Amino acid sequence: MTGASTSGAGPVWISVEGVNGIGKTTAARAIARRVGARCLLLDELTDHSDGGGFARNVIAALSARHDPFLRTGHPAAETLALLALQLRKTERLTATGTAGAEIVLEDRGVDSVAAYQAAILAQQHPGVSLIELAQHLLGSTRPWRRHPDVTILLTGDTAVCARRFADRIGRPLTAGDLALLTQIDAVYRRMADDEPARYTVLDTTGWGPHEVTDAVGEVVVSVLDRRSAGVS
């Protein structure tokens, strides 16, 4: 179990991360339903338009080419736009409050931007260290945006994830897309290795949706129990 602090005022911030097709959105939504009013769910940015006109416009621009990884040919601009959306998410939450929730459960956060965009940016800069680039992107947000107290990273067979992702978007992934997904998974794993106090890694290989949800739920309940007990 993570050693991140779960005591103190305000809700504990838990993010659920992993590559496309790993099952994080299904699990996050199911857990939010289970926990009820004690949990405030922040959906993945591209799944809704809860950021106002700014978010809708940015997501529409990033989706214009229907690329599975929101690539438009301008990776630096895409990275800045995605980071801005993450900052906007926190800004709106600060303004509207958390309605007494004990947990903020986030489906993808700043770690996603760091992992995905590091892999995408590196394609234009051969030889660059993916993990160093990811850590640079992640570190650049610290003055502006709260990082999660606990990050649950779901890992598994990227080939299986790719098939699920392709089924969801209704078209097959290219060999390049699969290679990129594999790189992103590797970056996530390195980020977890470098920050073990925040990350809890769950290997979901061979698991079905209910098993993934139960495992994520156990982590969330453990965090709630630790908070209730005042354990850091």
C-alpha positions as CSV (number, residue, x, y, z in Angstrom):
1,M,0.0,0.0,0.0
2,T,1.2,3.5,-0.8
3,G,2.9,5.5,1.9
4,A,1.3,8.8,0.7
5,S,-0.4,10.9,3.4
6,T,-4.2,10.3,3.6
7,S,-4.8,12.4,6.7
8,G,-5.6,16.0,7.1
9,A,-8.3,18.4,5.9
10,G,-10.0,18.1,2.6
11,P,-10.6,15.0,0.4
12,V,-7.9,12.5,-0.5
13,W,-7.1,12.8,-4.2
14,I,-6.9,9.4,-5.9
15,S,-6.1,9.0,-9.6
16,V,-6.5,5.9,-11.7
17,E,-4.0,5.6,-14.6
18,G,-3.1,3.2,-17.3
19,V,-3.0,2.8,-21.1
20,N,-6.1,2.9,-23.2
21,G,-8.1,-0.4,-22.9
22,I,-6.8,-1.3,-19.5
23,G,-10.2,-0.8,-17.9
24,K,-9.6,2.2,-15.7
25,T,-12.7,4.1,-16.7
26,T,-15.0,1.2,-16.1
27,A,-13.4,0.6,-12.7
28,A,-13.4,4.3,-11.7
29,R,-17.1,4.7,-12.5
30,A,-18.1,1.5,-10.7
31,I,-16.2,2.5,-7.6
32,A,-17.7,6.0,-7.6
33,R,-21.2,4.3,-7.7
34,R,-20.2,2.0,-4.8
35,V,-18.8,4.7,-2.6
36,G,-21.6,7.1,-3.3
37,A,-21.6,10.6,-1.8
38,R,-18.2,10.0,-0.1
39,C,-16.6,10.1,-3.6
40,L,-16.4,12.8,-6.2
41,L,-15.6,11.4,-9.7
42,L,-13.6,13.4,-12.2
43,D,-14.2,11.8,-15.5
44,E,-11.5,11.6,-18.2
45,L,-11.3,15.0,-19.9
46,T,-12.2,13.6,-23.3
47,D,-15.3,11.8,-22.1
48,H,-17.3,14.9,-21.3
49,S,-17.3,18.7,-21.6
50,D,-17.3,19.7,-18.0
51,G,-14.7,22.3,-18.6
52,G,-16.9,24.9,-20.3
53,G,-16.3,26.3,-23.8
54,F,-12.6,26.3,-23.4
55,A,-12.4,22.6,-22.7
56,R,-14.8,21.7,-25.5
57,N,-12.9,23.8,-28.0
58,V,-9.5,22.3,-27.0
59,I,-10.8,18.7,-27.1
60,A,-12.5,19.3,-30.5
61,A,-9.2,20.7,-31.9
62,L,-7.2,17.7,-30.6
63,S,-9.8,15.3,-32.0
64,A,-10.0,16.9,-35.4
65,R,-7.9,14.3,-37.1
66,H,-9.6,11.4,-35.3
67,D,-6.2,10.2,-34.1
68,P,-6.4,7.6,-31.3
69,F,-3.8,9.6,-29.3
70,L,-5.1,13.1,-30.1
71,R,-2.2,13.8,-32.4
72,T,-2.6,16.8,-34.7
73,G,1.0,17.1,-35.9
74,H,2.0,19.7,-33.4
75,P,3.0,17.7,-30.3
76,A,4.4,20.6,-28.3
77,A,1.1,22.6,-28.7
78,E,-0.9,19.5,-27.9
79,T,1.1,19.0,-24.7
80,L,0.5,22.5,-23.6
81,A,-3.2,22.3,-24.4
82,L,-3.5,19.0,-22.4
83,L,-1.6,20.5,-19.4
84,A,-3.9,23.6,-19.5
85,L,-7.0,21.3,-19.4
86,Q,-5.6,19.6,-16.3
87,L,-4.9,22.9,-14.6
88,R,-8.4,24.1,-15.6
89,K,-9.9,21.0,-14.0
90,T,-8.3,21.8,-10.7
91,E,-9.3,25.4,-11.0
92,R,-12.9,24.6,-11.5
93,L,-12.9,22.1,-8.7
94,T,-11.4,24.7,-6.3
95,A,-14.2,27.1,-7.4
96,T,-17.1,24.7,-7.1
97,G,-15.9,22.7,-4.0
98,T,-16.1,19.0,-3.4
99,A,-19.5,18.9,-1.7
100,G,-18.2,17.2,1.4
101,A,-16.6,14.2,-0.4
102,E,-13.9,12.3,1.3
103,I,-12.3,11.2,-1.9
104,V,-11.7,12.8,-5.3
105,L,-11.4,9.9,-7.8
106,E,-9.8,11.1,-11.0
107,D,-9.9,9.1,-14.2
108,R,-6.6,10.2,-15.8
109,G,-4.7,13.2,-14.4
110,V,-1.4,14.9,-14.9
111,D,0.4,11.5,-15.0
112,S,-1.4,10.7,-18.2
113,V,-0.2,13.9,-19.9
114,A,3.3,13.2,-18.8
115,A,3.4,9.6,-19.9
116,Y,1.5,9.9,-23.2
117,Q,3.1,13.2,-24.3
118,A,6.6,12.1,-23.4
119,A,6.2,9.1,-25.7
120,I,4.7,11.3,-28.5
121,L,7.2,14.1,-28.2
122,A,10.1,11.6,-28.2
123,Q,9.2,10.5,-31.6
124,Q,10.4,13.8,-32.9
125,H,13.5,13.8,-30.8
126,P,15.4,10.4,-31.1
127,G,17.7,9.6,-28.3
128,V,15.8,11.7,-25.7
129,S,15.1,9.9,-22.3
130,L,11.4,9.1,-22.1
131,I,11.4,9.0,-18.4
132,E,13.3,12.3,-18.0
133,L,10.9,14.0,-20.4
134,A,7.9,12.6,-18.5
135,Q,9.3,13.7,-15.2
136,H,10.0,17.2,-16.6
137,L,6.4,17.5,-17.8
138,L,5.1,16.2,-14.5
139,G,7.3,18.5,-12.5
140,S,6.3,21.5,-14.5
141,T,2.7,21.2,-13.2
142,R,3.6,21.1,-9.5
143,P,3.5,24.9,-8.9
144,W,0.1,25.1,-10.5
145,R,-1.8,21.9,-9.9
146,R,-2.2,19.5,-7.0
147,H,-0.8,16.1,-7.7
148,P,-2.8,13.0,-6.5
149,D,-2.1,11.7,-3.0
150,V,-2.5,8.2,-4.4
151,T,-2.2,7.0,-8.0
152,I,-3.5,3.6,-8.9
153,L,-1.6,2.3,-12.0
154,L,-3.3,-0.5,-13.8
155,T,-0.9,-2.6,-15.9
156,G,-1.4,-5.6,-18.2
157,D,-1.0,-7.1,-21.6
158,T,-0.7,-4.1,-24.0
159,A,-1.8,-6.3,-27.0
160,V,-5.1,-7.1,-25.2
161,C,-5.5,-3.4,-24.2
162,A,-4.9,-2.4,-27.9
163,R,-7.6,-4.8,-29.0
164,R,-10.1,-3.4,-26.5
165,F,-9.1,0.1,-27.5
166,A,-9.6,-0.6,-31.2
167,D,-13.0,-2.2,-30.5
168,R,-14.0,0.9,-28.6
169,I,-13.0,3.4,-31.3
170,G,-14.3,1.2,-34.1
171,R,-11.0,0.8,-36.1
172,P,-7.8,-1.1,-35.9
173,L,-4.6,0.3,-34.5
174,T,-1.6,0.5,-36.7
175,A,1.7,-1.2,-35.8
176,G,3.0,2.3,-34.9
177,D,0.0,2.9,-32.6
178,L,0.7,-0.4,-30.8
179,A,4.4,0.4,-30.4
180,L,3.4,3.8,-29.0
181,L,1.0,2.2,-26.5
182,T,3.8,-0.2,-25.4
183,Q,6.1,2.8,-24.9
184,I,3.5,4.6,-22.8
185,D,3.0,1.6,-20.6
186,A,6.8,1.4,-20.0
187,V,6.9,5.1,-19.1
188,Y,4.1,4.6,-16.6
189,R,5.9,1.7,-15.0
190,R,9.1,3.8,-14.6
191,M,7.2,6.7,-13.1
192,A,5.7,4.3,-10.6
193,D,9.2,2.9,-9.8
194,D,10.5,6.4,-9.3
195,E,7.6,7.5,-7.0
196,P,6.6,4.4,-5.0
197,A,5.1,6.4,-2.1
198,R,2.4,7.7,-4.4
199,Y,1.8,4.8,-6.8
200,T,0.0,1.6,-6.2
201,V,0.5,-0.8,-9.1
202,L,-2.1,-3.5,-10.0
203,D,-1.2,-6.1,-12.6
204,T,-4.5,-6.8,-14.2
205,T,-3.2,-9.5,-16.7
206,G,-6.0,-12.1,-17.2
207,W,-8.5,-10.2,-15.1
208,G,-12.0,-9.3,-16.2
209,P,-13.8,-6.0,-15.5
210,H,-15.2,-7.1,-12.2
211,E,-11.9,-8.3,-10.9
212,V,-10.2,-5.0,-11.9
213,T,-13.0,-3.0,-10.2
214,D,-12.7,-5.1,-7.0
215,A,-9.0,-4.6,-6.9
216,V,-9.3,-0.8,-7.4
217,G,-12.1,-0.8,-4.8
218,E,-9.9,-2.5,-2.2
219,V,-7.3,0.3,-2.6
220,V,-9.9,3.0,-2.3
221,V,-11.5,1.5,0.8
222,S,-8.0,1.1,2.3
223,V,-7.3,4.8,1.7
224,L,-10.7,5.7,3.3
225,D,-10.0,3.4,6.3
226,R,-6.5,4.9,6.8
227,R,-8.0,8.4,6.6
228,S,-10.6,7.6,9.1
229,A,-7.9,6.2,11.4
230,G,-5.8,9.3,10.9
231,V,-2.9,7.2,9.5
232,S,-0.4,8.9,7.2
